[in-house]
Amino acid sequence: MEPVQPEETGPAAEAMEAPDGELLGKMIRDARKEKGLTLEEAAKAAAIGRSTLSKIENNQTRPSFEIIRRLMQTLDLETPQLFVQSAQSDISGRRDHTRAGEGEHQVTRTYDHELLCNELTTKRMVPYISTIKARDVTEFDTWVRHRGEEFMYVISGEVILYTEHYRPLHMKAGDSVYYDSGMGHGCVSTSEEDARVLWVSLSD
């Protein structure tokens, strides 16, 4: 049984704008068609207007993260890579920080993501702490795949990382792994308590 794409979604930060509108629009359009939904059906499920969804898909508007969050949940899209933006910037000295426990949370049936340092735009790296709620690979419907590379460090508990071309990797607190995120992957907790991991997603 193939592991499935976790329901990962982005932070709800209404004051911010969506990164990479063209890529975002294509991902949403492709996911909507994959689920067999019309514009009307998808828009209604996400509680937004049909015209708004059409403009997002065609990169004619810049949606807030709250709207992106609703669309991610409606279409069962994964998230972290949506917030990995182009590294091109005229600013050379940038800094962002997150106080303990103050990250942007996105909770799904399989994960609880806390996105860190997410106020910076035009960045290639997205760090986030996840509580792995999934307990069995059958909880997922398909492999997770996205452009770039990914680093994972187990903070507490134990997990199994499933990857498309390798045997399942059992990991415990202190273990880490670096892998091509274009390769299908998924992660489940095996310890009594839900495991917590630090993930860092990197764009190409």
Accessible surface in RSA format (square Angstrom, percent):
REM  Atomic radii and reference values for relative SASA: ProtOr
REM  Chains: A
REM  Algorithm: Lee & Richards
REM  Probe-radius: 1.40
REM  Slices: 20
REM RES _ NUM      All-atoms   Total-Side   Main-Chain    Non-polar    All polar
REM                ABS   REL    ABS   REL    ABS   REL    ABS   REL    ABS   REL
RES MET A   1   174.25  90.2  96.39  63.8  77.85 185.4  85.95  73.1  88.30 117.0
RES GLU A   2   104.63  60.1  97.34  73.6   7.29  17.4  36.48  70.6  68.15  55.6
RES PRO A   3     4.36   3.2   4.36   4.0   0.00   0.0   4.36   3.6   0.00   0.0
RES VAL A   4     2.09   1.4   2.09   1.9   0.00   0.0   2.09   1.8   0.00   0.0
RES GLN A   5    38.66  21.6  31.99  23.4   6.67  15.9   4.14   8.8  34.52  26.2
RES PRO A   6     2.33   1.7   2.25   2.1   0.08   0.3   2.33   1.9   0.00   0.0
RES GLU A   7    34.74  19.9  34.74  26.3   0.00   0.0   7.20  13.9  27.54  22.5
RES GLU A   8     8.21   4.7   8.21   6.2   0.00   0.0   0.06   0.1   8.15   6.7
RES THR A   9     0.65   0.5   0.65   0.7   0.00   0.0   0.65   0.9   0.00   0.0
RES GLY A  10     0.26   0.3   0.00   N/A   0.26   0.3   0.26   0.7   0.00   0.0
RES PRO A  11     2.06   1.5   1.83   1.7   0.23   0.8   1.83   1.5   0.23   1.4
RES ALA A  12    39.00  35.9  22.21  34.3  16.79  38.2  22.21  31.3  16.79  44.5
RES ALA A  13    16.87  15.5  10.51  16.2   6.36  14.5  16.87  23.8   0.00   0.0
RES GLU A  14   122.42  70.3 103.68  78.4  18.74  44.6  32.25  62.4  90.17  73.6
RES ALA A  15   106.71  98.1  64.47  99.5  42.24  96.1  76.22 107.3  30.49  80.8
RES MET A  16    39.70  20.6  32.72  21.7   6.98  16.6  33.56  28.5   6.14   8.1
RES GLU A  17   107.68  61.8  95.63  72.4  12.04  28.7  30.66  59.3  77.02  62.9
RES ALA A  18     0.22   0.2   0.17   0.3   0.05   0.1   0.17   0.2   0.05   0.1
RES PRO A  19     5.29   3.9   1.44   1.3   3.85  14.0   3.79   3.1   1.51   9.4
RES ASP A  20    70.87  49.6  52.44  52.2  18.43  43.6  22.80  53.7  48.06  47.9
RES GLY A  21     7.60   9.4   0.00   N/A   7.60   9.4   2.60   7.1   5.00  11.2
RES GLU A  22   130.36  74.8 125.55  95.0   4.81  11.4  40.30  78.0  90.05  73.5
RES LEU A  23    52.82  29.4  48.39  34.6   4.44  11.2  52.27  36.7   0.55   1.5
RES LEU A  24     3.49   1.9   3.10   2.2   0.40   1.0   3.26   2.3   0.23   0.6
RES GLY A  25     0.15   0.2   0.00   N/A   0.15   0.2   0.15   0.4   0.00   0.0
RES LYS A  26   110.60  54.0 110.06  67.5   0.54   1.3  76.95  69.3  33.66  35.9
RES MET A  27    39.45  20.4  33.78  22.4   5.67  13.5  36.13  30.7   3.32   4.4
RES ILE A  28     0.08   0.0   0.08   0.1   0.00   0.0   0.08   0.1   0.00   0.0
RES ARG A  29    67.97  28.5  67.97  34.6   0.00   0.0  17.29  23.6  50.68  30.7
RES ASP A  30    59.26  41.5  54.05  53.8   5.22  12.3  25.23  59.4  34.03  33.9
RES ALA A  31    11.10  10.2   6.05   9.3   5.04  11.5  10.61  14.9   0.49   1.3
RES ARG A  32    21.81   9.2  21.81  11.1   0.00   0.0   0.01   0.0  21.80  13.2
RES LYS A  33   127.96  62.4 108.52  66.6  19.44  46.3  66.09  59.5  61.87  65.9
RES GLU A  34   157.12  90.2 119.45  90.4  37.67  89.7  46.17  89.3 110.95  90.6
RES LYS A  35    93.30  45.5  62.00  38.0  31.30  74.5  40.85  36.8  52.45  55.9
RES GLY A  36    61.64  76.0   0.00   N/A  61.64  76.0  36.17  99.2  25.48  57.1
RES LEU A  37    46.74  26.0  41.13  29.4   5.60  14.1  42.08  29.6   4.66  12.5
RES THR A  38    67.32  47.9  63.04  63.9   4.29  10.2  65.09  87.4   2.23   3.4
RES LEU A  39    28.35  15.8  26.86  19.2   1.49   3.8  26.86  18.9   1.49   4.0
RES GLU A  40    93.72  53.8  87.97  66.6   5.76  13.7  54.19 104.8  39.53  32.3
RES GLU A  41    89.20  51.2  80.58  61.0   8.62  20.5  36.81  71.2  52.39  42.8
RES ALA A  42     0.22   0.2   0.22   0.3   0.00   0.0   0.22   0.3   0.00   0.0
RES ALA A  43     2.29   2.1   2.29   3.5   0.00   0.0   2.29   3.2   0.00   0.0
RES LYS A  44   173.78  84.8 154.20  94.6  19.57  46.6 105.01  94.5  68.77  73.2
RES ALA A  45    69.20  63.6  31.08  48.0  38.12  86.7  43.03  60.6  26.18  69.3
RES ALA A  46     1.77   1.6   0.00   0.0   1.77   4.0   1.77   2.5   0.00   0.0
RES ALA A  47    74.40  68.4  48.17  74.3  26.23  59.7  60.00  84.5  14.39  38.1
RES ILE A  48    24.14  13.7   4.78   3.6  19.36  46.7  15.08  10.9   9.06  24.6
RES GLY A  49    38.99  48.1   0.00   N/A  38.99  48.1  30.36  83.3   8.63  19.3
RES ARG A  50   116.63  49.0 108.57  55.3   8.06  19.2  37.74  51.6  78.89  47.8
RES SER A  51    68.15  57.6  64.46  86.0   3.69   8.5  38.20  81.3  29.95  42.0
RES THR A  52    43.92  31.2  42.17  42.8   1.75   4.2  16.21  21.8  27.72  41.9
RES LEU A  53     0.20   0.1   0.20   0.1   0.00   0.0   0.20   0.1   0.00   0.0
RES SER A  54    28.32  23.9  27.81  37.1   0.51   1.2   4.89  10.4  23.43  32.8
RES LYS A  55    97.73  47.7  97.72  60.0   0.01   0.0  41.95  37.8  55.78  59.4
RES ILE A  56     2.59   1.5   1.07   0.8   1.52   3.7   1.29   0.9   1.29   3.5
RES GLU A  57     9.87   5.7   5.16   3.9   4.71  11.2   0.23   0.4   9.64   7.9
RES ASN A  58    84.95  58.6  63.71  61.6  21.24  51.1  14.15  34.1  70.80  68.4
RES ASN A  59    70.99  49.0  51.35  49.6  19.64  47.3   9.81  23.6  61.18  59.1
RES GLN A  60   128.16  71.7  92.33  67.5  35.83  85.3  34.63  73.7  93.53  70.9
RES THR A  61    48.02  34.2  36.43  36.9  11.59  27.6  15.80  21.2  32.22  48.7
RES ARG A  62   114.95  48.3  93.13  47.5  21.83  52.0  46.61  63.7  68.35  41.4
RES PRO A  63     7.51   5.5   1.91   1.7   5.60  20.4   7.51   6.2   0.00   0.0
RES SER A  64    28.93  24.4  23.36  31.2   5.57  12.8  20.07  42.7   8.86  12.4
RES PHE A  65     3.67   1.8   3.55   2.2   0.12   0.3   3.55   2.2   0.12   0.4
RES GLU A  66    25.57  14.7  25.57  19.3   0.00   0.0   9.69  18.7  15.88  13.0
RES ILE A  67    37.05  21.1  37.05  27.6   0.00   0.0  37.05  26.7   0.00   0.0
RES ILE A  68     0.92   0.5   0.92   0.7   0.00   0.0   0.92   0.7   0.00   0.0
RES ARG A  69    51.34  21.6  51.21  26.1   0.12   0.3   5.50   7.5  45.84  27.8
RES ARG A  70    69.93  29.4  67.74  34.5   2.19   5.2  20.93  28.6  49.00  29.7
RES LEU A  71     0.03   0.0   0.03   0.0   0.00   0.0   0.03   0.0   0.00   0.0
RES MET A  72     0.12   0.1   0.00   0.0   0.12   0.3   0.00   0.0   0.12   0.2
RES GLN A  73    79.28  44.3  61.56  45.0  17.72  42.2  27.88  59.4  51.39  39.0
RES THR A  74    28.25  20.1   9.09   9.2  19.16  45.7  13.22  17.8  15.04  22.7
RES LEU A  75     5.74   3.2   0.23   0.2   5.52  13.9   0.23   0.2   5.52  14.8
RES ASP A  76    59.25  41.5  51.58  51.3   7.67  18.1  17.88  42.1  41.36  41.3
RES LEU A  77    18.27  10.2  18.26  13.1   0.01   0.0  18.26  12.8   0.01   0.0
RES GLU A  78     4.27   2.4   4.27   3.2   0.00   0.0   1.71   3.3   2.55   2.1
RES THR A  79     0.16   0.1   0.16   0.2   0.00   0.0   0.01   0.0   0.14   0.2
RES PRO A  80     0.88   0.6   0.88   0.8   0.00   0.0   0.88   0.7   0.00   0.0
RES GLN A  81    21.04  11.8  17.41  12.7   3.64   8.7  15.49  33.0   5.55   4.2
RES LEU A  82     7.97   4.4   3.48   2.5   4.49  11.3   4.32   3.0   3.65   9.8
RES PHE A  83     8.73   4.4   8.62   5.3   0.11   0.3   8.62   5.2   0.11   0.3
RES VAL A  84    15.46  10.2   3.72   3.4  11.74  28.3   3.72   3.2  11.74  31.8
RES GLN A  85    24.28  13.6  21.60  15.8   2.68   6.4   6.91  14.7  17.38  13.2
RES SER A  86    66.71  56.4  48.59  64.8  18.13  41.8  52.49 111.8  14.22  19.9
RES ALA A  87    43.96  40.4  26.11  40.3  17.85  40.6  26.33  37.1  17.62  46.7
RES GLN A  88   153.44  85.8 138.07 100.9  15.37  36.6  51.34 109.3 102.09  77.4
RES SER A  89    49.77  42.1   9.25  12.3  40.53  93.4  13.52  28.8  36.26  50.8
RES ASP A  90   156.83 109.9 117.75 117.2  39.08  92.4  40.56  95.5 116.26 116.0
RES ILE A  91   113.61  64.7 102.18  76.1  11.43  27.6 106.00  76.3   7.61  20.7
RES SER A  92   123.01 103.9  80.86 107.9  42.15  97.1  53.43 113.8  69.58  97.5
RES GLY A  93    70.27  86.7   0.00   N/A  70.27  86.7  38.84 106.6  31.43  70.4
RES ARG A  94    88.64  37.2  51.89  26.5  36.75  87.5  16.82  23.0  71.82  43.5
RES ARG A  95   205.07  86.1 174.78  89.1  30.29  72.1  74.00 101.1 131.06  79.4
RES ASP A  96    30.92  21.7  10.17  10.1  20.75  49.1   5.85  13.8  25.07  25.0
RES HIS A  97   103.49  56.6  88.50  61.5  14.99  38.3  72.99  75.2  30.50  35.5
RES THR A  98    44.44  31.6  12.89  13.1  31.55  75.2  12.19  16.4  32.25  48.8
RES ARG A  99   157.16  66.0 152.05  77.5   5.11  12.2  42.29  57.8 114.87  69.6
RES ALA A 100   107.68  99.0  69.99 108.0  37.69  85.7  82.59 116.3  25.09  66.5
RES GLY A 101    65.59  80.9   0.00   N/A  65.59  80.9  31.30  85.9  34.29  76.8
RES GLU A 102   121.35  69.7  93.40  70.7  27.95  66.5  37.14  71.8  84.20  68.7
RES GLY A 103    12.19  15.0   0.00   N/A  12.19  15.0   1.97   5.4  10.22  22.9
RES GLU A 104    59.02  33.9  57.51  43.5   1.51   3.6   6.68  12.9  52.34  42.7
RES HIS A 105    92.50  50.6  73.28  50.9  19.22  49.2  59.27  61.1  33.22  38.7
RES GLN A 106     7.66   4.3   6.71   4.9   0.95   2.3   0.95   2.0   6.71   5.1
RES VAL A 107    83.24  54.8  65.12  59.0  18.12  43.7  65.12  56.6  18.12  49.1
RES THR A 108    13.62   9.7   3.13   3.2  10.49  25.0  13.62  18.3   0.00   0.0
RES ARG A 109   123.76  52.0  99.00  50.5  24.76  58.9  68.87  94.1  54.89  33.3
RES THR A 110     0.26   0.2   0.26   0.3   0.00   0.0   0.26   0.4   0.00   0.0
RES TYR A 111     1.51   0.7   1.51   0.9   0.00   0.0   0.00   0.0   1.51   1.9
RES ASP A 112    33.18  23.2  31.26  31.1   1.92   4.5   3.02   7.1  30.16  30.1
RES HIS A 113     0.13   0.1   0.13   0.1   0.00   0.0   0.13   0.1   0.00   0.0
RES GLU A 114    15.65   9.0  15.65  11.8   0.00   0.0   2.24   4.3  13.41  10.9
RES LEU A 115     1.81   1.0   1.15   0.8   0.66   1.7   1.15   0.8   0.66   1.8
RES LEU A 116    32.54  18.1  32.01  22.9   0.54   1.3  32.01  22.5   0.54   1.4
RES CYS A 117    35.56  26.9  33.90  37.8   1.66   3.9   9.87  25.0  25.68  27.7
RES ASN A 118    24.31  16.8  19.73  19.1   4.58  11.0   6.36  15.3  17.95  17.3
RES GLU A 119   131.27  75.4 115.38  87.3  15.88  37.8  32.84  63.5  98.42  80.4
RES LEU A 120    47.50  26.5  44.79  32.0   2.71   6.8  46.32  32.5   1.18   3.2
RES THR A 121    73.55  52.3  70.53  71.5   3.01   7.2  44.05  59.2  29.50  44.6
RES THR A 122    42.60  30.3  42.60  43.2   0.00   0.0  39.14  52.6   3.47   5.2
RES LYS A 123    19.01   9.3  18.25  11.2   0.76   1.8  17.80  16.0   1.21   1.3
RES ARG A 124   129.39  54.3 124.79  63.6   4.60  11.0  20.44  27.9 108.95  66.0
RES MET A 125   102.04  52.8  99.32  65.7   2.73   6.5  77.01  65.5  25.04  33.2
RES VAL A 126     2.37   1.6   2.37   2.1   0.00   0.0   2.37   2.1   0.00   0.0
RES PRO A 127    27.12  19.8  27.12  24.7   0.00   0.0  27.12  22.4   0.00   0.0
RES TYR A 128     2.47   1.2   2.47   1.4   0.00   0.0   0.00   0.0   2.47   3.0
RES ILE A 129    35.15  20.0  34.38  25.6   0.78   1.9  34.38  24.8   0.78   2.1
RES SER A 130     0.01   0.0   0.00   0.0   0.01   0.0   0.01   0.0   0.00   0.0
RES THR A 131    33.98  24.2  33.67  34.1   0.31   0.7  18.34  24.6  15.64  23.6
RES ILE A 132     0.00   0.0   0.00   0.0   0.00   0.0   0.00   0.0   0.00   0.0
RES LYS A 133    65.00  31.7  53.14  32.6  11.86  28.2  33.95  30.6  31.05  33.1
RES ALA A 134     0.00   0.0   0.00   0.0   0.00   0.0   0.00   0.0   0.00   0.0
RES ARG A 135    97.37  40.9  78.51  40.0  18.85  44.9  54.53  74.5  42.83  26.0
RES ASP A 136    68.50  48.0  65.91  65.6   2.60   6.1  21.43  50.4  47.07  46.9
RES VAL A 137    20.16  13.3  19.07  17.3   1.10   2.6  19.07  16.6   1.10   3.0
RES THR A 138    80.18  57.0  57.75  58.5  22.43  53.4  40.03  53.8  40.15  60.7
RES GLU A 139    53.42  30.7  45.51  34.4   7.91  18.8  30.59  59.2  22.82  18.6
RES PHE A 140     5.16   2.6   0.85   0.5   4.31  11.2   0.85   0.5   4.31  12.3
RES ASP A 141   119.07  83.4  87.40  87.0  31.67  74.9  33.29  78.4  85.78  85.5
RES THR A 142    62.85  44.7  62.47  63.3   0.38   0.9  37.93  50.9  24.93  37.7
RES TRP A 143    28.08  11.3  23.83  11.5   4.24  10.0  22.07  11.8   6.01   9.8
RES VAL A 144     3.51   2.3   3.51   3.2   0.00   0.0   3.51   3.1   0.00   0.0
RES ARG A 145   111.99  47.0  97.24  49.6  14.76  35.1  46.80  64.0  65.19  39.5
RES HIS A 146    16.91   9.2   5.23   3.6  11.68  29.9  13.94  14.4   2.97   3.5
RES ARG A 147   154.94  65.1 142.89  72.8  12.05  28.7  72.78  99.5  82.15  49.8
RES GLY A 148     7.38   9.1   0.00   N/A   7.38   9.1   1.50   4.1   5.88  13.2
RES GLU A 149    79.20  45.5  79.01  59.8   0.19   0.5  15.45  29.9  63.75  52.1
RES GLU A 150     3.32   1.9   3.32   2.5   0.00   0.0   0.00   0.0   3.32   2.7
RES PHE A 151    61.63  30.8  61.63  38.2   0.00   0.0  61.63  37.4   0.00   0.0
RES MET A 152     0.00   0.0   0.00   0.0   0.00   0.0   0.00   0.0   0.00   0.0
RES TYR A 153    86.21  40.2  86.21  49.0   0.00   0.0  50.37  37.9  35.84  44.2
RES VAL A 154     0.14   0.1   0.00   0.0   0.14   0.3   0.00   0.0   0.14   0.4
RES ILE A 155    62.01  35.3  44.72  33.3  17.28  41.7  45.37  32.7  16.64  45.2
RES SER A 156    39.01  33.0  38.02  50.7   0.99   2.3  33.59  71.5   5.42   7.6
RES GLY A 157    11.00  13.6   0.00   N/A  11.00  13.6   4.66  12.8   6.34  14.2
RES GLU A 158    84.66  48.6  84.66  64.0   0.00   0.0   9.75  18.9  74.91  61.2
RES VAL A 159     0.88   0.6   0.00   0.0   0.88   2.1   0.00   0.0   0.88   2.4
RES ILE A 160    20.12  11.4  20.12  15.0   0.00   0.0  20.12  14.5   0.00   0.0
RES LEU A 161     2.59   1.4   2.36   1.7   0.22   0.6   2.36   1.7   0.22   0.6
RES TYR A 162    47.75  22.3  47.39  27.0   0.36   0.9  23.41  17.6  24.34  30.0
RES THR A 163    15.17  10.8   9.35   9.5   5.82  13.9   5.17   6.9  10.00  15.1
RES GLU A 164    60.87  34.9  36.31  27.5  24.56  58.5   9.62  18.6  51.25  41.8
RES HIS A 165   133.95  73.2  99.99  69.5  33.96  86.9  72.22  74.4  61.73  71.8
RES TYR A 166   155.41  72.6 136.67  77.8  18.74  48.8  96.07  72.2  59.34  73.1
RES ARG A 167   215.78  90.6 202.40 103.2  13.38  31.8  76.07 104.0 139.71  84.7
RES PRO A 168    67.35  49.1  53.24  48.5  14.10  51.3  53.39  44.1  13.96  86.7
RES LEU A 169    76.88  42.8  75.71  54.2   1.17   2.9  76.88  54.0   0.00   0.0
RES HIS A 170   131.07  71.6 111.62  77.6  19.46  49.8  75.52  77.8  55.55  64.6
RES MET A 171     8.14   4.2   3.14   2.1   5.00  11.9   5.82   4.9   2.32   3.1
RES LYS A 172   127.84  62.4 127.79  78.4   0.06   0.1  70.60  63.5  57.24  61.0
RES ALA A 173    56.45  51.9  37.80  58.3  18.65  42.4  38.08  53.6  18.38  48.7
RES GLY A 174    44.72  55.1   0.00   N/A  44.72  55.1  21.42  58.8  23.30  52.2
RES ASP A 175    51.97  36.4  47.46  47.2   4.50  10.6  13.62  32.1  38.35  38.2
RES SER A 176    61.64  52.1  35.13  46.9  26.52  61.1   1.37   2.9  60.27  84.4
RES VAL A 177    29.32  19.3  21.62  19.6   7.70  18.6  29.32  25.5   0.00   0.0
RES TYR A 178   117.14  54.7  92.38  52.6  24.76  64.4  80.81  60.7  36.33  44.8
RES TYR A 179    14.98   7.0   7.43   4.2   7.55  19.6  14.98  11.3   0.00   0.0
RES ASP A 180    83.33  58.4  77.05  76.7   6.28  14.9  28.22  66.4  55.11  55.0
RES SER A 181     0.02   0.0   0.02   0.0   0.00   0.0   0.00   0.0   0.02   0.0
RES GLY A 182    34.30  42.3   0.00   N/A  34.30  42.3  21.66  59.4  12.64  28.3
RES MET A 183    21.27  11.0  16.17  10.7   5.11  12.2  16.02  13.6   5.25   7.0
RES GLY A 184     0.00   0.0   0.00   N/A   0.00   0.0   0.00   0.0   0.00   0.0
RES HIS A 185     7.15   3.9   7.15   5.0   0.00   0.0   4.97   5.1   2.18   2.5
RES GLY A 186     2.08   2.6   0.00   N/A   2.08   2.6   2.08   5.7   0.00   0.0
RES CYS A 187     0.29   0.2   0.29   0.3   0.00   0.0   0.29   0.7   0.00   0.0
RES VAL A 188     3.41   2.2   3.41   3.1   0.00   0.0   3.41   3.0   0.00   0.0
RES SER A 189     1.42   1.2   0.00   0.0   1.42   3.3   0.00   0.0   1.42   2.0
RES THR A 190    66.34  47.2  32.03  32.5  34.32  81.8  33.94  45.6  32.40  49.0
RES SER A 191    16.49  13.9   8.76  11.7   7.73  17.8  16.21  34.5   0.27   0.4
RES GLU A 192   175.85 101.0 139.11 105.2  36.73  87.5  63.39 122.6 112.46  91.8
RES GLU A 193    95.37  54.8  87.76  66.4   7.61  18.1  59.25 114.6  36.12  29.5
RES ASP A 194    55.42  38.8  43.93  43.7  11.49  27.2   9.17  21.6  46.25  46.1
RES ALA A 195     0.00   0.0   0.00   0.0   0.00   0.0   0.00   0.0   0.00   0.0
RES ARG A 196    91.13  38.3  91.13  46.5   0.00   0.0  30.14  41.2  60.99  37.0
RES VAL A 197     0.00   0.0   0.00   0.0   0.00   0.0   0.00   0.0   0.00   0.0
RES LEU A 198    49.24  27.4  49.24  35.2   0.00   0.0  49.24  34.6   0.00   0.0
RES TRP A 199     8.93   3.6   8.93   4.3   0.00   0.0   8.93   4.8   0.00   0.0
RES VAL A 200    21.77  14.3  21.77  19.7   0.00   0.0  21.77  18.9   0.00   0.0
RES SER A 201     0.31   0.3   0.31   0.4   0.00   0.0   0.31   0.7   0.00   0.0
RES LEU A 202    46.70  26.0  44.69  32.0   2.02   5.1  44.94  31.6   1.76   4.7
RES SER A 203    35.94  30.4  20.82  27.8  15.12  34.8  20.51  43.7  15.43  21.6
RES ASP A 204   109.67  76.8  63.25  63.0  46.42 109.8  56.20 132.3  53.46  53.3
END  Absolute sums over single chains surface
CHAIN  1 A    10422.5       8317.6       2104.8       5126.6       5295.9
END  Absolute sums over all chains
TOTAL         10422.5       8317.6       2104.8       5126.6       5295.9
